[in-house]
Amino acid sequence: MVKPVVIVVGADKGGVGKTTVSRTLLDYFSVNNVQTRAFDTESPRGTLKRFYPEITEIVDMTTTTDQMKIFDTLNSGLSVTVIDARAGLLSSALASLRDIGFLDSARSGQITFAVFHILGSSIASLDEIAETATFMSGAKYYLVKNFINDTQFFQWDQATYNSYFHRIKHATELVIPKLNEMAYEQVEVASVPFVDFVANKGRNDEPANNSFVLRGYVRHWLANVWSEFDRINLTELAGAKSATRAGEK
């Protein structure tokens, strides 16, 4: 039996691009032929499900019944479970995982567990690192600097930078570059995965009429994001081998 892999994408601060990162993960696993399912915790309307309706279920992770939908089905045969945690849910979600014994199972090697902690540039957002790190024993912990705008993440102040980003010894930094604003907006309007926008496909796999220029921006940006995932051997984490991807560079 394949060991379950659970990836939580979240933050306690809103507006840092959590769902964008979840979308890049789902696209990455798709092109690498890794069977994946997703849970959208923006209950009841959902956000992630709009882009991946066939593999995404909307849940309320604060309820026991919906926690059971996720964690009682980890041996469903799909390799990876991606949980897109809504704003403000990360710390409480990790506390719930501790209480149900999930974190103990991760520590004992029964489950592969990873957290993509999406950071904003404010001190309040960075303060989340210390709180979240208390749950990270046995987990892969990724601190994700998502440049959804011109955020500098305090690199101008080396002391502040060091005090936060070097605080957690076992954490790995990831950088998500900024995507052209117009390109991002057009993908939002199309309501399709990034890979489908690049491939000029609509919601039902029909030919689309997306801008050549904007598709180029998305293709280049996505290749840079995926190179970060390659750097941390994300497919190996998921128990798969990286596929050859045409036209990335």
C-alpha positions in Angstrom: 0.0 0.0 0.0 1.3 3.5 -0.9 2.0 5.7 2.1 -0.5 8.6 2.1 0.9 12.0 1.5 -0.9 15.0 3.0 0.0 18.6 2.1 -1.6 21.5 3.9 -1.3 24.9 2.3 -2.2 27.8 4.6 -1.6 30.8 6.8 -3.3 32.6 9.6 -3.2 35.8 7.6 -5.4 36.5 4.6 -4.5 37.8 1.2 -1.2 36.1 0.9 -2.1 33.8 -2.1 -2.7 30.5 -0.5 -5.1 29.2 -3.1 -2.7 30.3 -5.9 0.0 28.1 -4.4 -2.5 25.2 -4.1 -3.3 25.6 -7.7 0.3 25.5 -8.8 0.7 22.3 -6.7 -2.3 20.6 -8.3 -1.0 21.5 -11.8 2.5 20.3 -10.9 1.2 16.9 -9.7 -1.1 16.6 -12.7 1.7 17.0 -15.3 3.9 14.6 -13.3 1.1 12.0 -13.3 0.7 12.0 -9.5 -2.9 11.1 -8.6 -4.2 13.8 -6.4 -7.3 14.9 -4.6 -8.0 18.3 -3.0 -10.1 19.7 -0.2 -11.2 23.3 -0.3 -11.9 24.7 3.2 -13.5 27.9 2.0 -16.9 26.5 3.1 -19.6 26.7 1.9 -18.8 28.5 -1.4 -15.3 27.3 -2.1 -12.5 28.9 -4.1 -10.2 26.1 -5.2 -13.1 24.0 -6.4 -13.9 26.6 -9.1 -10.6 25.7 -10.9 -10.5 21.9 -10.1 -14.2 20.8 -9.7 -13.6 17.2 -10.5 -10.9 16.5 -7.9 -11.9 19.0 -5.2 -14.4 18.7 -2.3 -15.5 21.6 -0.2 -15.3 20.9 3.5 -15.6 22.7 6.8 -12.4 21.5 8.6 -13.6 22.8 11.9 -16.3 20.0 12.1 -15.6 16.5 13.1 -17.7 15.0 10.2 -15.7 16.9 7.6 -12.4 16.0 9.3 -13.5 12.4 8.9 -14.1 12.9 5.1 -10.5 13.9 4.8 -8.5 11.7 7.2 -10.6 8.6 7.3 -10.2 8.2 3.5 -6.4 8.7 3.2 -6.0 5.1 2.0 -8.4 5.7 -0.9 -5.8 4.8 -3.4 -4.9 8.4 -4.5 -1.3 9.3 -3.8 -1.6 12.9 -2.5 -4.2 14.9 -0.6 -3.9 18.7 -0.9 -5.8 20.7 1.7 -6.2 24.4 0.9 -6.8 25.9 4.4 -8.8 29.2 4.5 -7.4 32.3 6.1 -7.1 32.0 9.8 -7.4 28.3 9.9 -3.8 27.0 9.8 -3.0 27.1 13.5 -6.4 25.6 14.6 -6.2 23.0 11.8 -2.7 21.9 13.0 -4.0 21.7 16.6 -6.9 19.4 15.4 -4.3 17.2 13.6 -2.4 16.9 16.9 -5.6 16.1 18.8 -6.7 13.3 16.5 -3.2 11.7 16.5 -2.4 12.6 12.9 0.9 14.3 13.8 1.9 11.2 15.8 1.3 9.1 12.7 3.5 11.5 10.7 6.3 11.3 13.2 6.2 7.5 13.2 6.5 7.5 9.4 3.0 6.1 8.6 2.0 9.3 6.7 4.1 11.8 4.8 3.1 15.2 6.0 4.1 18.6 4.5 3.0 22.2 5.3 3.4 25.0 2.8 3.2 28.1 5.1 2.4 31.1 2.9 3.9 34.2 4.3 3.0 37.9 4.0 5.4 40.7 4.5 4.0 42.0 7.8 5.5 41.2 11.2 2.2 39.7 12.2 2.4 37.2 9.4 6.0 36.4 10.1 5.1 35.9 13.8 3.1 32.9 12.7 6.3 31.0 12.0 7.2 30.4 15.7 3.6 29.3 16.5 3.3 26.9 13.5 6.8 25.5 14.0 5.6 23.9 17.3 3.5 21.4 15.3 6.2 20.6 12.7 8.0 17.7 14.3 7.8 14.9 11.7 6.6 17.2 9.0 8.2 18.8 6.0 7.9 22.5 6.7 8.1 25.0 3.8 8.2 28.7 4.3 6.8 30.2 1.1 7.5 33.7 0.1 4.8 34.5 -2.4 5.5 37.6 -4.3 1.9 38.4 -5.3 2.9 42.0 -5.2 6.2 43.9 -4.7 6.7 42.6 -1.2 10.3 42.7 0.0 9.9 40.4 3.1 12.1 42.6 5.2 15.3 41.7 3.2 16.3 45.3 3.4 16.7 44.8 7.2 19.1 41.8 7.6 18.5 41.5 11.4 14.7 41.2 10.9 15.2 38.8 8.0 17.5 36.6 10.0 15.3 36.6 13.1 12.4 35.1 11.3 13.6 33.1 8.3 16.5 31.5 10.1 14.6 30.8 13.3 13.4 27.3 12.2 16.4 25.1 11.4 14.5 22.4 9.6 12.4 24.7 7.4 12.9 25.1 3.7 12.3 28.4 2.0 10.5 28.6 -1.3 10.0 31.6 -3.6 6.9 32.0 -5.7 7.7 34.9 -8.2 5.2 37.5 -9.2 2.9 36.8 -12.1 1.9 39.6 -14.5 -1.2 41.2 -13.1 -3.2 41.0 -16.4 -2.2 37.4 -16.9 -3.4 36.5 -13.4 -6.7 38.3 -13.9 -7.4 36.5 -17.2 -6.8 33.1 -15.6 -9.2 34.1 -12.9 -11.8 35.1 -15.4 -11.3 31.9 -17.4 -11.7 29.8 -14.2 -9.3 27.1 -15.5 -6.1 25.6 -14.2 -2.9 27.5 -15.1 -1.8 24.6 -17.4 -5.1 24.7 -19.3 -4.9 28.5 -19.8 -1.4 28.0 -21.2 -2.7 25.1 -23.5 -5.5 27.5 -24.7 -8.3 25.2 -23.3 -11.6 26.2 -21.8 -13.4 24.8 -18.8 -14.7 21.8 -20.7 -11.4 21.1 -22.6 -12.7 23.0 -25.6 -10.4 25.3 -27.6 -10.2 28.8 -26.1 -9.1 32.1 -27.4 -6.6 33.2 -24.7 -4.0 35.9 -25.5 -0.7 34.6 -26.8 1.1 37.2 -24.8 -0.7 36.4 -21.5 -0.3 32.6 -22.1 3.4 33.3 -22.5 3.6 35.1 -19.2 1.8 32.3 -17.4 4.0 29.6 -19.0 7.2 31.4 -18.0 5.9 32.0 -14.4 4.7 28.5 -14.0 8.0 27.1 -15.2 9.8 29.2 -12.5 7.4 28.0 -9.8 7.8 24.3 -10.8 11.6 24.7 -10.8 11.2 25.5 -7.1 9.1 22.4 -6.6 11.8 20.4 -8.5 14.5 21.8 -6.3 12.8 20.4 -3.2 12.1 17.1 -4.9 8.4 17.4 -4.5 7.6 14.4 -6.7 9.8 12.2 -4.6 8.0 13.5 -1.5 4.8 12.3 -3.2 6.4 8.9 -4.0 6.7 9.5 -7.8 9.3 10.3 -10.3 9.4 13.7 -12.1 8.1 13.6 -15.7 9.7 15.2 -18.6 7.8 18.4 -19.3 7.9 19.9 -22.7 8.1 23.6 -23.3 8.9 24.7 -19.8 11.9 26.8 -20.3 
